[in-house]
Amino acid sequence: TGFFVALDLHGGKMTVAALARHLGQSLLRLRPFLAVMQRILNVDGFSVLLREEASDTVELNRELLERQFDLV
């Protein structure tokens, strides 16, 4: 499954390692991808995609994503 589907299936929050396993990607490839996705999604100061370094988790705010990009 894809990036958004994987996060959505897990309530919008996963560890980076679990997301990498789910997507069949290495951590070395996923980390730069996450940085790019944050630059794309976090426009106008809204944190649609958060990455917490301390817990090494990624969190997608689906409600904000839908609102920010008129997906509803």
Secondary structure, DSSP 8 states (H G I E B T S, - for coil): --HHHHHHHTTTEEEHHHHHHHHT--HHHHHHHHHHHHHHH-GGG--SEEEETTTTEEEE-HHHHHHHTT--
